[in-house]
Amino acid sequence: MWQLARALEAVHGAREALGQARGLLRGMAEAAQTLEPLRERVAQHKQLQALSQLLPRLRAVPAAVAHTQTLIGAQQLLEAYVSLRELEQLREETWEALGGLELPIFERLGPLAEALGQAVEAAAGAAGKLAREDPALLVAAVRVAEVDAGCTTSLEQAPRDWRQRCLRALQEGLEQIHFGTPLLPGPGALEGWLEALRVALPAELAAAEALIAPCCPPHYKVVQLWAHTLHSGLRHCLQQLLEEPELGAADAFTLLHWALHVYLGPEMMGSLELGPEADVSQLEPLLTLENIEHLETTFVAKVQASVAQWLQKALDGEVAEWSREQEPDTDTSGFYHSPMPAIVLQILEENIRVASRVSESLQQRVHGMALSELGAFLRSFSDALIRFSRDHLRGEAMAPHYVPYLLASLNHQSALSSSVSVLQPDGVASGAMAPVEAALDELQRRICRLVLEALLVELQPLFEALPSRQWLSSSEVLDDACERTARFCQDFWRVRNPAVQLLLAEAERTVVLQYLRALMQGRLVCRGADERTQAAERLRHDAAQLRELFLGLVRARWATRWVEVSVVGWGPKAGARPTPMCSGPGGKCSVRAGAARPAGAAKPPRPHAAWPRGGGPAATISRRERGSRLCPLGPAGRRVPRAAPGRTELPAGWPTALARRGTPSTLQPRASTYARAVFLPPLGALCLTPGCPQNKVLAPLSLNCAC
């Protein structure tokens, strides 16, 4: 209790002491408020003291600012930067001395620093020019940017970051020189613009490595910066070009070839003269896959339209010649000839070859386009032939040389068929040519049908008289038919192999079927054994006469065009030329070859004494000699094999329908009366395609012989 009492007394004493201290502090605070004006006066005196010390330097600030501005205008960047830093240091000292107060005299330092920064940017933007003409100015600008990057200030101001501004100015200046908007190529000027870039860009990189890089610190990596800047600027510029609505085929091809082959080639970024820092192979490609797809599509579409126009012009020129008053032109060998097939194939092959210089995908696109346009051209050619035939047969536009121009068209088909393989690039599946080959075969069949229709027009009035008493008693009707056939076929020798073989075989088939059709559709009553014997002899004689007619045509073809027959050892006699002769049924026109045969050479076909009127050929060519050279055609309705690529002629061969099968037997009359119905397709429905459904539609034809 005593201790508690003592503690209570101590607490009361401390409370009294604290009360006294509080009273003293309250009195001191009142005294301090009376001293505040004095404190302000002291601070003002300190500022005045500092200003009095800095006053000589502050008086020189306006002149220093003007001098610095003059140095910047004179492009003395280092001196201007030193003067600017002195002014900024004076401003910092004044700011600290005045306790954070900034004098109005330093307000012009901000615009002055900005002017110097712009001067540094301008010098960096013209680095390529300054490196050649005034490298000291470029070095000064870079040094100013680097020194300023290492300086700090006590003032609360945003950093100037002149280093980044300098690097950005280097890039923008380079892009403006080569890819500025006013320098973008206009329509048709893309090739020249790219060629200028092909020369300018490697020179720019070489100058950067030799001239600009020594003026800059190593960490600037000037060559790499130049390469990346040029690449990105060119890529951006090409993207702008692709946005243009009208980009021609030439510009699309030029841009594709330049971007895929020239840009990264040894002439530009792949140049061995450039250092490893200039390698742009790791950068993103100039053209994206979408860009390449767009350019290829544009190129193929434009080229297709142009090719279609050229092919149509070639076809129009050929069609215009069909109405001429003179026969078709011939080549040095006497065959009907026209430059149209060569023009067509040259146009298509040239476009495929040019596309192969860009990429395989573009080549495949152009190849498909070429085959499509060739198919369309063949269809147009076929339609033009049909119109030509229709107008001629109807008498609307009579052609003076109708059949010769059909035969010339057959030569055009043969030329296209034998040379279409030039459109087959390496690496493309052979099946891609199947539609074109089918179109060529269809064109050949159509031309043959038109020729045979013209032959039918000649023969049909004669065969309408079969069978009759006049036919039974005289060979005048068949002689006239053979004469017209021989006259009609006299220009067949101007058709190249193998089309002429097919034409002769189909002509033989057509005449024989027309003859049989006339006999079977008519009716002849034999009154006795003598007339039956006479009818049998007439049929035998007609068969021999028709056989000799077409053997004579083949011999004439073989003799006139003997140079193209691939039999070793044949050669012309000096000054010998094919001369006309009278051979075949009715003494009609044939041709005899005035040529000498060397000893040991294969003999040409000659008349056989056992055949009526010297018809069948003697079998003087062995199978070994014939081989694959003198190949028979097979059945008349089958297609002649296509000529090998690069050859316009196949060796001549004998139609199977004309091959010798022995001496024809004499028809023997029978005692009983009989009637036989033989079914053949009507002549108007004959088709040259083997297995064609048209040939299965049979019409009943009958020859009734009653005794």
TAPEHU-V535954 format. One line per field, one symbol per residue. ss: DSSP state (H for helix, E for strand, - for the rest). burial: + if it has 16 or more other C-alpha atoms within 10 Angstrom, else -. A space follows every 50 residues. Layout:
BEGIN
ss = ???
burial = ???
END
This chain:
BEGIN
ss = -HHHHHHHHHHHHHHHHHHHHHHHHHHHHHHHHHHHHHHHHHHHHHHHHH HHHHHHHHH-HHHHHHHHHHHHH---HHHHHHHHHHHHHHHHHHHHH--- ---HHH-HHHHHHHHHHHHHHHHHH-HHHHHHH-HHHHHHHHHHHHHHH- -----------HHHHHHHHHHHHHHHHHH-HHH------HHHHHHHHHHH HHHHHHHHHHHHHHH--HHH-HHHHHHHHHHHHHHHHHHHHH------HH HHHHHHHHHHHH-------------HHH----------HHHHHHHHHHHH HHHHHHHHHHHHHHHHHHHHH--------E-----E---HHHHHHHHHHH HHHHH----HHHHHHHHHHHHHHHHHHHHHHHHHHHHHHHHHHH------ -HHHHHHHHHHHHHHHHHHHHHH------HHHHHHHHHHHHHHHHHHHHH HHHHHHHHHHHHH-----HHHHH--HHHHHHHHHHHHHHHHHHH----HH HHHHHHHHHHHHHHHHHHHHH-EEE---HHHHHHHHHHHHHHHHHHHHHH HHHHHHHHHH-HHH-----E--------EEEE--HHH-EEEE----E--- ------E---------E-----HHHH------------------------ -----HHH-----------------EEEEE--HHH-------HHHH--EE EEEEEE-
burial = ----------------------------------------------+--- +------+--+--++-+++-++--+++++++-+++-++-++++++-++-- -----+--+--++--+++++++++++++-++---+-++++++++++-+-- -----------++-+++-+++++++--++----++----++--+--++-- ++-++++++-+++-++-----++++++++++++++-++--++----+++- +++-++++++++++---+++---+---+++-----++----+--++++++ ++++--++--++-++--++--++---++------++++-++--++--++- ++--++-+---++++++++++-+++++++-++-++--++---+-----+- -++++++++++++++++++++-+++-------+--++-++++++++++++ ++++++--+--+++-++---++--+-++++++++++-+++-+++++++++ +++++++++++-++++++++++++-+----++++++++-+++-+++++++ ++++++++++++--+++--+------------++++-++++++++----- -+-++-+---+++++++---+----+---++++--++-++-++----+++ +++++-++----------+----------++++--+++------+----- +++++-+
END
